[in-house]
Amino acid sequence: MNRRDFVQMAGLGAGALMLPTTLLGSPISVEAMLDPILDNAQKKALADVALNTAKSMGATYADARIGRYLNQFVFTREKTVQGVQNTESFGVGIRVIANGTWGFASTNDVTPDGIKKATGQAVAIAKANSKIQKEPVKLAPVQGYGEVSWKTPLTKDFKEVPIADKVDLLLKANNAAMENGANFVNSALFQVNEQKYFASTEGSYIDQDIHRLWPTIGVTCIDRQSGKFKSRQGLSAPVGMGFEYMDGLDSEKIAGAADLMLYKMSYDIVEDATLAAKQAKQMLTAKSVEPGKYSLVLEPNHLGLTIHESVGHPLELDRVLGYEANYAGTSFATLDKWKAGDFQYGSKLVNLVADKTQEGSLGAVGYDDEGVKCKKWDLVRDGVLVNYQAIRDQVHMIDQNESHGCCYSQSWNDVQFQRMPNVSLEPGKEKYSVQDMIKDVEKGIYIAGRGSYSIDQQRYNFQFGGTVFYEIKNGEIVGMLNDVAYQSNTQEFWNSCTKICDENDYRLFGSFFDGKGQPSQISAVSHGSSTSRFDDVNVINTGRTI
């Protein structure tokens, strides 16, 4: 990060420091965000400049992505607004195959001349790369779809909601937290609109309008006599939908679990702030956990992160093959395990699926960034590893001839590559509620929300914390706990899954800034599940030192 970016971001408050600099485009007015700039006929004409230029220079394949990326970030703390920023990033990326080798170039000069120049650079790069390429790129076939479009289903475009209304909502949540005992509170809204136009020499012209939203809140309570403090982060899930997500809860609360909320596809940030303050106060006097073996009851907002790290990343094919290693390692789930056809990734209850079409999810799109129509497919079925995540130039390595449709680039300025789709745990088939599950546990811990985590370079041995923890004794919640983390390895953990709640409890967790690659890119991805039980898991006390 250079000094200019740091100063720019620091002015937005502490929450802004988590933003990758690649997301920060040029400042833009709210009114300008609503201006479409180009219609589809203009985009098609510009894309054809790239495709025709590439073919005239000897490329056997080319695609062009005209991208406009709009972001709005709002940050508050207690009774003040820390910052509001609207940004736009606009340009075109051209990818080609020449002499059997990839080449890529991009430009923010979105004119015929600018595009011709960038295309020439892409072809030159491909030809230079071909001198050291050992095997030519092999692309799985894909249908040319002609002129098609896809848009995130929504009823409220965040760009059309007044900023004053958003600020009022965040400050109302902050005030609710302080009225219920919080000493410090911060809240934020991350809002993203990706306007992407994809064209390829295979005959696709795909226009997509993608929306994502993430409300966050953090609450801290202090015991001034002891000097202790406890924090509780919000239990929202980032979503792929419009501002209607902020309209409030549409689900019931968990009976007997201290009013922990079940979030479906709406969110009440004021209610969450109120509960966060109450729970943070309870944490100040909650007892510390006794280490040992427990049955863990993990709610979806928590389990989603475990899925992300122990299933999503290790089943990325480039990680399995060792092509992706420097950014967070490779994978234990090697090809020999898949080829054997009987590798027990989890218990027979465990069915893990990849799905780029799941409505409301962060990863939901109609087509991926190389023009493949998105779909759903199995990764683990009845506990057995059955597939990976792969794109057009990878699937032949696992003897398949159809891309899974999970190629993505964070912007027009970056080359697209394999990224994690939504990866989710299917709900149980029998009617079974959270209350039923708690009643069936003799010695256990209920964990909600995300916390600290650590996983090794093969995505195998790990440790996860959480946001709030409740002790379960003889089928009842008996009180809050502190200092909880559990340790396991991926195969042992998923094989310890003994019960999964039904579809009525199914909810999404999401990661807005999932990193991968060098140069690093971020993507947004969701993970769905119902509350699940894992038996005989090793729990440690994170507050004790040796």
Buried (B, 14 or more C-beta within 10 A) or exposed (E): EEEEEEEBBEEBBBBBEEBEEBBBBEEBEBEEBEEEEBEEEBBBEBBBBBBBBBBEBEBBBBBBBBBBBBBBBBBBBBEEBBBBBBBBBBBBBBBBBBBBBBBBBBBBBBEBEBBBBBBBBBBBBBBEBBEEEEEEBEBBEBEEBEEBEBEBEBEBBBBEBEBEEBBEBBBBBBBBBBEBBBBBBBBBBBBBBBBBBBBBBBBBBBBBBBBBBBBBBBBBBBEEEEEEBBBBBBBBBBBBBBBBBBEEBEBEBBEBBBEBBBBBBBBBBBBBBBBBBBBBBBBBEBEEBEBEEBBBBBBBBBBBBBBBBBBBBBBBBBBBBEEBBEBBBBBBBBBEBBEEEEBBBBBEBBBBBBBBBBEBBBBBBBBBBBBBBBBBBBBBBBBBBBBBBBBBBBBEBBEBEBBBBBBBBBBBBBBBBBBBBBBBBBBBEEEBBBBBBBEBBEEBBBBBBBBEBEBBEBBBBBBBBBBBBBBBEEBEBEBBBBBBBBBBBBBBBBBBBBBBBBEBBBBBBBBBBBEBBEEEBBBBBBBBBBBBBBBEBBBBBBEEEE
